[in-house]
Amino acid sequence: MIFPSSDTPLYNHPLPAIEQWLSNLGCQQDLQNLNCWTIRKPSWNAQISLEIEELAVCYLKAGADGSDIKRAFKYSLSRQDIEAAVFGGP
């Protein structure tokens, strides 16, 4: 699959390219909710959701008190910026 350049806003990527990108980064797609993905790293776990206007991330039990940390990134950000922000961890 041909990806737009990494500095291209995510909204200019076709959905199959976004799904392949997430898969390449180690995310697992939820087969019941196809817009939802999970990622497990040694120091953190997160749920990623492809929403209508943004990519939402919920880092599970990542807060100092064990609470979840939620963040959202507009699709107008580049793929490289979203990747750095999301996969850098909570």
N, C-alpha and C positions, 0 to 999 in steps of 0.2 A: 504494500500500500504506500502511496506517495503522500507524505505529510507536507502541509504548508510549512514555511520556515518557522523556527521556534520563536521568532519575534513577531509573528502574526497574531492578532487578537484571536482568542479561542472561538469567538462567534463566526470566524471565517473558516473554521475547520468543519468538515462534514462529520456527522455523528459517528460513522464507522471509524474514522481516524481518531476521534476522541476516545472511543472505546478501546481501540488498539493501543493507544498511548497509555491509558490507565492499565491495561493488561501488561504492557511492556514494563511498567514500573512496579509490577508485583501485586496489583489490585485484583481482587476476585469479585466478579459480578454476581449479584443476587439474582438467581434464576426466577424468583417469584416477583421481584420488583426490579425490573431491568435498569432503572435509573439509579439504583443504589449499588455501591461498591464497598468493599472492606479492604483495609491494608493492615498488615501486622508487621511491626518492626521490633527489634529487640527491646527498645526502651519505650515504645508507645504503640497503641492501636487506634485506628480511626475508621469512621464510616464516612463515605463520600457520597453525596447525592447530587445528581445533575438536575437542577431545578430549572424553571422556565427562564429566569433572568440571571442566574448565578450558579456557581459551583459551591455547595455548602459542605463544610467539613465539621465533624464532631469527633474531637480527640477524647477517647473514652477514659474516664477516671484520671485525667491528666492534671487536674487542678491541685493546688497544695493541700486542699481539704478532701481530695478524692472525687471532686465533682468533674463533670464533663466540661470541656472547653469547646465552644462553638465559634466558627468563623465562616465568613462568606466572601467569595471572590467573584466579581462581575466578569462576564464573558468578554468584556472589552479589554481585559488584561491579556498580555501575551501568554502563550503557552509556557515559555521559559520563566516568566514571572510567577505564574500560578504554580508551576512545578517547584520552584525555589521556595515559595511560601508554604505550600501544603506539605511537601515531602521533607522540609527542613524540620518538621515536628512542631509540637505545641509551644 
